[in-house]
Amino acid sequence: MKSNTTRFHTAGVRAAVAAALGTALLGGFASQAFAAEEKLDEVQVTGSRIKRATDFDTANPTTVVDADYFKNMGIVNVGDAIKSLPSNVSNNSPTTTGNANFFAGSTIANLRGLNPFFGSRTLNLVNGRRFVPTNQGDGVDLNFIPSVLIERMDVVTGGASAAYGSGAISGVNNVFLARKLEGGKLDVDFGQTAQSDGKDRHIAAAFGSSFNEGRGHFSVGYEHQQSDSIGCYTVRDWCARGTAFVNNPDSTANGGTSATAPQYLLKDNARAAQISDAGVFQNFGAPFGAPTYGVNAAGTGTVAYNVGTGATGSPFNTVVGGDGKSAYKYSNLRAPVKRDVGALTLTYELADNLNLSVDASYGKVVTSNRTGGLDAQFTAINADNAFLGTATGAGSLKAAQAAAALFPGGFAFYNKDWTSQIDSHSDFNTEVKRLAAGLDGRFAGTSWTWDGYFQYGETKRSQLVADNRHLNAYNYAIDSVIDTRAGSATLGQAICRATLTGSTDPIAKGCVALNPFGTGAISKAAHDYAFGYLLEELTYKQSVFAFNTTGNVSDGIGAGAFKAAAGMEYRQEKGENIGSQGGAPDYVRTDYLIQYGESFAGNVNVIEGYGELDLPLLRDAALAKRFDLNLAARYSQYENQGKAGTTGEKRTHDMLTYKASLNWDLVDSVRLRGTYSRDSRAANFRELYYGQKIQAGGIFGFCGPVGSNQVDACNWSLEGNVDLKPEKADTFTAGIVLTPADALPGFQFAIDYFNIKITDAVQQANVRRVLDGCQVSNIAEFCNLLTLDGTTYTFNGKSYKGVSNLRALAFNGSEYLYRGFDITSSYKLNLNDYGAVNFRFLATHMMEQSFQPTPDPTSRVNVVGQVGTANSFLSDNQPSADWLATLSATYVLGNFSATLQDRYVSSGKMNYLGTTPSDSDYTALMATGRYTSSDVNSVPSYQVFALNASYTFQDLGFAKTLRVWGGIDNLFDKDPPVATGTGFGGAANGGTNAVFYDTIGRAYKLGLSLTF
């Protein structure tokens, strides 16, 4: 009978599996009491380059997920497997990126939540080898790893840079693909939600066989998965409630009279203020005694518009009720994903002690998100606009204009949602190829083995945002007049004012007037002038040459042989990211409020060497049944060279990482373990070479001081930085493992403390840092990044110099400190003739997640416990709940098994920089100027259950086994709690946080698995 607990399973250690695999997903739990009596083959385990008998000999806390875990939990995707681990905080997955223009549909491992937004501090390996990044940063989309061939997945939570190099700061995710599969298997499954949406279709096949009298072996697998998107506002009742924060009109922050009233109130039926598909004329007359005018669908007249409750006169705030669009009208709970992945592994014994291995894989992942268009707010409409029409009857636009209701100052501000008239969506296409070929063997007559390999990986990725609104071209198109030029071909028709006046601005060339009133069809010419698309295409190539060797260096001092490993690696990475718009000139391509950035390219060359020693020091001594010490170090040299689209600079950076770890078995049932390591992450492609130009004006593009909002329009240049130093991290772990085989057979328990401190962390280009550094601190380094325009202006009684251009560079300067502990436990209860029950408990308690976003030490904040979506836009940290845990119980009787899993998220807060009037220190916190006040800042604890069951038929003639399985996720159809945020980027995913809470609802799965 097989346990649902995740088990260590690899060729050559089946005897250890039989003895130790009751641990289920609890790497690091086995002790000598579980060792098999027969000699075990040595294998290389994640976190160390030295071959060992079992994974449990390592000091690092290691979670091992094998193929049976996938089966018993109904998981058909590697990404879903790692998402189920409490140590992983997946802020990039299909259920968190349904509204995103970055990483949509991707699943990126994020141990401890330490990933920067455009990168990863979790290293991803396949068969112990680095996987090519699948985006501009150093992230890897786990969609490209075929689950049908997975033998096991090791997740090491602790620094491993000394073993594997850059990127392994928070840990390593190492996926092992089957090299010894015999026979074939076919998996077919289907799922959908209880709401009959979110269909998920999956088919996978694999076959493996030895050949040439067993000297060779190959395994090949392919899988296809297609999952549909899931909306929000129209398909989930809890989303339709539209719960979000709205401005509190009583607060002085919103023009009210109460200095103690919170600025925000959590309300249902939250809607955008003063905006509609047909258009709304902005009313600044709070408390809105005068009517607010909307436009009818035909675009010919006005209609009454209800602004709702809590409006402040700004189109950017959210109100309760009224005629505005729901806060989640265009939200998606899941991005659609279509993936096709294939892989091949080949091994062949060329001669005694000489073997060939080949790994090859190909994958393509496609995602397309329907999104809302970019709202047009505060668009100036002049009184002579061509599309106001000539009708003067009651209710017409002209009548309202004549009464000065729309144009009290000669022009009006106008707000419009264009989504109903344009095709707003984002497409993501990623293709990854990977080939690795290597030789391995043993030096004759010694214990030393060696391996060398060459690996090539290539990613091609395109991101397209359709119908993105231009900045200046849109304004030109909206500002239309009737052509009065005698003899003109367009006499009496609507044209752009810029055409009439003969503007020399190249953007104004070819301007086509755009009717902003109503919801009628837009002419192709007007659409193509005012709207365009963003497209960037990434090609990233990685080449690796590596050589490794390991063996005994001496017989030791009576506790076992001293072992060593050493190796060298050369890696070259070349990236080219092309931003284009069908060859359009730069002034058209960059004329957007929101854009991806400029074209950029660069190379990274890495030379590394490492060494590792494993020193058994004591065996069978008093209070030291076993005492082992492991030491490792790696030296790396990075050469960064900017190419097209950069300054072309070249820089070299050195990086030294090291690690010391110990295992100390006091007695057979008690083990102490600990590690200390210096880890590192070199700046990735985007951080080194990125470039983005943002034109003056619009939403961004201003250089005024803090608090001035849209003052001093200026051009921004956001850039990477080839001078970036590698991040440094010091990681300490310490734990105790209990395996009381005599007192409580089948029970195992471990608790491990971790402390990760990162210094010189890479941060994205920060405009505010540059402005404050010059305008407030008068630091030459920052003032040199500003180009002045010769003007001066006054704000809050202080004089400032006008800025025409600003440069902001990525920089080293942030610091992170993450502390907590992991708990893992398992218990196997034998019921004799009635089967067995396997219990498994995994939990992570995060004690501190503090980070310092700027070099100023007073800027440090602690984000632990934030489970809301505040501060989430392009954030370089992912807060975690205080406690994340899973408890599962698997009942096995003969060929039948059933697993019930409970997933738990502790209570938390919406915003780590939030406070409520009920807080005892409310007044003091608000006085700092850093905190946001609201009437609610708490989120209750959350539990959700899943049930999976299967029955396996044996020896059916045409098949060895036929397994029928089914599952129910979110068994009790529990709605997610309200866990939202305030401000830009706060309201998303229907008002909850899909990182922690299930947004899909009850969902069913049914599948067949056939082996032959």
Phi, psi and omega in degrees: 000144182256139179275149174285342179296141185290137192231147174288125183214117177205157181301136176091355180233030182297329178295321178293325179301312183301326183272327193250348192280012168290353184288333176046107170056019186239058183307143179091013185259338187285147175235186182298337179297341182256001183287143177284152182287326182283159181291135182257144172293149179269142178228161176270130182248158185293137180102349181215149176265354181270134180285141183223171181284321179216162177297334187286356178278355183273153180275338180289137169300125185228127175259125184247124180243121180249182185298328180294329176298316177303314182296309188291334179262002179066034183261130181238015183215133180302322180300320178294329179293313182287332176297336183280353183270131181299333180287347182255134180239091190277096176270357173235100178206166181303331182273357176245354185239025181292345180242012192266154170254007174230138170060019183301130179083348181283153169239115185241123179299139183216075180295131180068001183071025186269357182296136165291161185301317181254050179181191182211139170251014172250120181276134181249127180235152169235121186052039176079006183241142183300134179267144181295135177302145181253009176212185183295330177276205179252029178276154178235124177282117184289353174300340185271005179252119185286120181291336184295337181255006185288130174265316174194165176227122177262127176242107182262118180261091182162155184299139181219028181294328180296330179274322191236351177098200187303142170105344186268049183284311181267350177147188184227138171245109187244115182257127179254122178267146185297130174252348185233032178295130176244124182091192184235165174211151181224127178241131176225128179210160183216143177216156172200167182276168176293346176269008179065026173236186178064039181299141181226115183247134184216134174220136181215146179218147178211152178211141177217151181198150171274163178207168180052056176058035175085000180288332180239161177206142175226152173225136179224140181214154179214143173214150178232133176221136177223115179244137183278159175287160175229125179286206183212291190300324184260358187234352179227125183300319182294330177285322180297338178295336175063046182281124181200170177278137176235159179292137177271113184294343180281340184284141177297336177295339180245021179090007179276193186249353184259121179280344182257348180293142179295150181288329185235147176237137178274119186223153169279167178056041177285136184220157176290146183272133169051058175206148178204172178297321184276335178117151180221135174278126186296130175251119179265005190275044176305134010272034167064053173289326178277155181290154172255133186258125166260175179248144178286166184298328180287343180078022185250346184201180182262156173225155178295141181232126179270116184281349181084185184257134177098008180293145183245002185094359177253139178281356185266351182269172181248140184235172176261125178071199182088192186260004179288167181285149178301149180303334185239028183302322184250015180287149173237134180275339177211135174279141177287144180225128172240119183229141175229121185225134176227151181212152179223134170237140182220133173231147179208132177276103181286324180195174175303129179063027175214116184231148176253139173225142179225130172238133177220144178210153177218138178211151175222128180234130183234135177222140176222118182255127168278130184226165173282150178291165179283113183303144174255112183235145182060035174283129182281125175246118180278157186294342180257022180304134187297333187265007172291341177081181181245350180295136183241011181291171181302134179085355180282162178296323180294321179295318179294325178292317181298328179278005181061019180284327182264330189233059183296336180249015181096344174210168182229152170266142191225138182238137184208140172260114186271001191303322183290347184248356181229170181253079185273118177198167178233136179242139179228124179231123181230133180231129183232130175240142181211134179221129176229133178227132184212166174237146174215159180186193180231137174289123189307133175076011181230173174274357188277130173246161181216158172208145175220146183207159170241137179226138176231130176228146181218131176244132170238120185224135176236142175233126182231129172249113184271147177054050172277139185278130174292159178274288184283322180299320179299315180296321176298317183293325180289324182280081185252156176220168173277131181290118180250012183282123180297134178081359181289145178293341181247023180307129179082001180254167179284128175225169177284142177300325180298328177291318181296320183273352179073043181303140178267359177296125182299333179294328182286345180296130180077017182301137178238127183298140183238127180277114182273355188264131176085192184236024181290167180297144178262136177296150181300321182295317179293319179298312185292338178277316186273337182235147178214201180224151172261134177218127169228142184234121183255133167238122183230126184238136180230128176237134183227132168241128183217149174221133182225149175213148180209149180175186180277137176257340175195171178282355178083202184239033176100356180251003182132164183292141170282131183242157180217159173218149179207157179184170177225153180214139171240129181228134176236130178234131180234128180233143176220116182244112187254118173262127184210166172218066178060033179080010180296150179296161185302322183293339173273315184298326183264001185275065179224149173290320180240130182211163180280320181134182183278166171289141178206158182208160179182166179237153172227125175245131185232132172239129184224149171219143182219161174214151182214141178234135175243118191238097171289119187255328181221146173217135173055038175259170177297128182055024177207071174303330179201138175215113182238144176237137179234133180233139180212150177209151179217136174247132182229143174236123181252129174244116182253129182229113176287143179241218186305137178086002178237181178285349179080009182290153176238136178222151177238135179230139177259154182214124176245124176237153182205168184202142172228134181216157180218151169239128182227103176272106178297312173219181183304327188259359182228122178236136168254142179214153180196157177217151167225132182215149167257117182242171186203157173222121176283149179303139182272179186305312182293317182295330181280318196236359185301150173212137178214132177254127176240122185285158179300142178092196181072210179288320181255217171063041176225149184236025177287166180289173180304133177090353183271350181055237188271076180231141178063074179301134181207160177273137177254143170235108180262125191226152167287189185206110182291346179276359182301131176275155174297142173293148176243141178223136173250122184240132177232131174230147177210134184209168175230137181241128180243127177225074185284075186299327181278315184285322183215080182302139178086358181256138176217145185212140175214144173226131183230128175270142176227147179218115182239120178240120180251131174240160181057033180296140182284132177240150178291161176307132187233108183296317183298324178299318180292314183296313180294324180298329179265308187289329181260311186263349178055043180272127185301322180307321182272323178298330178291346179269002180249138172251119184276152181255005176089356179263165172226155176210165183242134175222127182052040175079003181243142181272138179231150175271134180292145183244135176261323182220144179227136172249135175230130185249147169302149188212158169270131179175349181269163180221143180233143172223112180242126180227148176174194175212153177252142174238132175226139181207150176214154178210128178252118181253110178279130179251020179056241183293348182259015175096209181208154176237128177250122178256143179219134179230128176230134180210147172233126175250117179266118182270326181208136171224077182258145176216154181245100188289344179225168178297346180287116182300334181287353181276358183298136176225156179247117187262358185300140179090353176282119178244001174274181185258015177298151175059030189262349186286115180054032183286142179265020173212148177241101180300154179240153171296159176303315181230133168233132185208153170227140175231126181228151176226127180244124176259129182234126175221107182060236182269004181255140174216150177216138181233129173247127181238139176243123178250132189235137173233125182289165177297156182203200182234154179294316191220123179292342174251035179246154177210157180235158179302338180282348178288139183295332181255024184306309184297317181294319180295317181294331181292339179288338182080004183256346188257149176257133183258139178210166180279341179226133176219020183238152178231131181288164174295163190215136175225140177219143186246152175225145180229129177228144179214154180207158172223134183248123175267136185253147169048068181267009181090295179278349183212149173291313179218151171228115181253125177253127184221157177208161181206157175230116173270150184050064190308321184258016176052051183278130177288150176288155176285162172289122182211072188246196181214179178248159174079189186296125179086356183285314183275107180207167176051037175074013178096017177224183182242105184289352174295324185248333191242144179286121180257354187273325185090187182302133181220144184248147176224143177217134183209163176234137176231126186239133172240147181210000000 
